[in-house]
Amino acid sequence: MPVFKYIRYGVKIWLWFCRKLRHGYPGVSLSYTVLHVPSRLDHQSLDQAREIFEEGLASESSLLILNFDQCDFMDSSGLGMLVHTAVSPSKEVRLVEVKPRLRNILRLTQVDRILRVFSTLDNALASA
């Protein structure tokens, strides 16, 4: 029985360490990149969106913020690209200014459980 106690303690330490790596340490400035998503995230605009997302993933920052203020439409290929971007091990991805229709798509597909959605850029940065 004592072995499980040490395993549980080790898991708590590991989770704390991962949280510190992901969110940074106090006093360290947060580096972030804001990308503006095109007006349509569909099969036709996939190449343009892929270039934008790859540019953000190649940046030095640890936080990638996707601004959806201009995006009005998203289909399954755009949703797949979002999920692919979200599973990047080196970046934390957040979405801002997502319109209600697109937010409903994220909720129905449960992508909002993977990606954090915020109403404004300031809210996304404040939760860091």
Secondary structure as GFF3:
##gff-version 3
##sequence-region A 1 128
A	DSSP	alpha_helix	2	23	.	.	.	ID=ss1
A	DSSP	beta_strand	32	36	.	.	.	ID=ss2
A	DSSP	beta_strand	40	41	.	.	.	ID=ss3
A	DSSP	alpha_helix	46	58	.	.	.	ID=ss4
A	DSSP	beta_strand	63	67	.	.	.	ID=ss5
A	DSSP	beta_strand	73	74	.	.	.	ID=ss6
A	DSSP	alpha_helix	76	86	.	.	.	ID=ss7
A	DSSP	beta_strand	92	96	.	.	.	ID=ss8
A	DSSP	alpha_helix	100	108	.	.	.	ID=ss9
A	DSSP	three_ten_helix	111	113	.	.	.	ID=ss10
A	DSSP	beta_strand	116	118	.	.	.	ID=ss11
A	DSSP	alpha_helix	121	126	.	.	.	ID=ss12
###
